[in-house]
């Protein structure tokens, strides 16, 4: 028993640096293992996605359609940058969690480009963003590949957030 107490006392600060990673790791695993399952974050992400269409509508039809996805990537990325500049590791980790979740969300939407079975906010009259974007680029047949690329970025975000204490210890 005393050996554990001695280890704790000698490495207390180092071990505390890893607590957020240990808490967020199961959340990351849940998101990865339940790709496409609707979660509490999806409500906020939908609002941000739709706001992106509004913000980017002034830049032409392609940017209007792409704007939803761009906003889902830009907003958490800006927060990652902000928290990095201010050396707030837990803020960086939460922002990376949100960014990774958005990449999973985008991967599901992009992967549905050909099938178009996901329910859309505007119903059957709505344009499926990724069907339009990939079709216009001539990549509609590559929707699964595009989906997997977004999913890979999600995994990168999750790995970075878990390993962040290696980079930012003591800051």
C-alpha positions in Angstrom: 0.0 0.0 0.0 2.8 2.4 0.9 4.5 1.8 -2.4 1.5 3.2 -4.3 1.4 6.2 -2.1 5.1 6.8 -2.7 4.6 6.5 -6.5 1.7 8.9 -6.3 3.6 11.4 -4.2 6.6 11.3 -6.6 4.6 11.5 -9.8 1.5 13.4 -8.7 1.9 16.4 -11.0 2.7 14.2 -14.0 -0.3 11.9 -13.3 -2.7 14.9 -13.0 -1.6 16.0 -16.4 -3.1 12.8 -17.9 -6.5 12.9 -16.1 -8.4 14.8 -18.8 -7.0 12.4 -21.4 -8.1 9.4 -19.4 -11.6 11.0 -18.9 -12.0 11.9 -22.6 -10.6 8.6 -24.0 -13.8 6.6 -23.5 -15.8 9.4 -25.1 -13.5 9.3 -28.1 -13.8 5.5 -28.3 -17.6 5.8 -28.1 -17.7 8.2 -31.0 -15.3 6.0 -33.1 -17.1 2.8 -32.3 -20.6 4.3 -32.8 -19.9 6.1 -36.1 -23.1 7.8 -37.2 -25.0 7.3 -34.0 -26.9 10.5 -33.1 -25.4 12.1 -29.9 -26.0 15.2 -27.8 -23.4 17.1 -29.8 -25.4 16.6 -33.1 -28.0 19.2 -32.0 -25.4 21.9 -31.7 -23.6 20.8 -34.8 -26.8 20.9 -36.9 -27.3 24.6 -35.9 -23.7 25.4 -36.7 -23.9 23.5 -40.0 -27.1 25.4 -41.1 -25.5 28.7 -39.9 -22.6 27.9 -42.2 -24.9 27.7 -45.2 -26.3 31.2 -44.3 -22.8 32.8 -43.8 -21.3 31.3 -47.0 -24.4 31.9 -49.2 -22.9 35.2 -50.4 -19.9 33.4 -52.0 -21.8 31.5 -54.8 -23.7 28.2 -55.0 -20.7 25.9 -54.3 -19.6 27.8 -51.2 -23.2 28.1 -50.1 -23.5 24.3 -50.1 -20.0 23.7 -48.7 -20.5 26.4 -46.0 -22.3 24.0 -43.6 -19.4 21.6 -43.6 -16.8 24.4 -43.5 -18.5 26.0 -40.4 -18.4 22.6 -38.7 -14.7 22.4 -39.2 -13.8 26.1 -38.8 -15.5 26.8 -35.5 -13.9 24.1 -33.4 -10.6 24.7 -35.2 -10.6 28.3 -34.2 -11.2 27.2 -30.6 -8.2 24.8 -30.8 -6.0 27.6 -32.0 -7.3 30.0 -29.4 -6.7 27.6 -26.5 -3.3 26.6 -27.9 -2.2 30.3 -28.0 -3.4 30.7 -24.4 -1.8 27.3 -23.2 -5.1 26.0 -22.0 -4.7 22.3 -22.6 -8.1 21.1 -21.5 -9.7 23.7 -23.8 -7.6 22.3 -26.6 -8.6 18.8 -25.7 -12.4 19.6 -25.6 -12.1 21.5 -28.9 -10.3 18.6 -30.5 -13.0 16.3 -29.2 -15.7 18.5 -30.8 -13.7 18.8 -34.1 -13.2 15.0 -34.2 -16.9 14.5 -33.6 -17.7 16.9 -36.4 -15.4 15.0 -38.7 -17.3 11.8 -37.9 -20.6 13.7 -38.5 -19.3 14.9 -41.9 -18.0 11.4 -42.8 -21.5 10.0 -42.3 -23.1 12.8 -44.4 -20.4 12.5 -47.2 -20.8 8.7 -47.2 -24.5 9.1 -47.9 -23.9 11.1 -51.1 -25.1 8.4 -53.5 -27.6 6.6 -51.3 -29.2 9.8 -49.9 -31.1 8.0 -47.2 -30.3 10.3 -44.3 -33.2 12.6 -43.3 -32.5 16.2 -44.3 -33.7 19.2 -42.4 -35.8 20.6 -45.3 -37.2 17.2 -46.2 -37.2 15.7 -49.8 -37.0 19.2 -51.3 -33.5 19.8 -49.8 -30.3 19.5 -51.6 -28.0 16.8 -50.2 -24.8 18.8 -49.7 -22.4 16.0 -50.5 -24.3 14.6 -53.4 -24.2 18.0 -55.0 -20.5 18.7 -54.1 -19.1 15.3 -55.1 -21.4 15.1 -58.2 -20.2 18.5 -59.3 -16.5 17.5 -58.8 -17.1 14.1 -60.6 -16.3 12.2 -57.4 -19.8 10.9 -56.6 -18.5 7.3 -57.0 -15.8 8.1 -54.4 -18.2 9.0 -51.6 -17.0 6.1 -49.4 -13.4 7.2 -49.8 -14.2 10.8 -49.0 -16.2 9.5 -46.0 -13.3 7.4 -44.8 -10.9 10.4 -45.2 -13.1 12.5 -42.9 -13.3 9.6 -40.4 -9.5 9.3 -40.5 -9.2 13.0 -39.6 -11.6 12.3 -36.6 -9.3 9.6 -35.4 -6.3 12.0 -35.8 -8.1 14.6 -33.6 -8.8 12.0 -30.9 -5.3 10.6 -30.8 -3.9 14.2 -30.6 -6.2 15.1 -27.7 -5.3 12.0 -25.8 -1.6 12.5 -26.3 -1.6 16.2 -25.8 -0.1 16.1 -22.3 3.2 14.8 -24.0 3.4 18.1 -25.8 2.0 20.6 -23.3 3.2 19.2 -19.9 3.9 21.9 -17.4 2.3 24.7 -19.5 
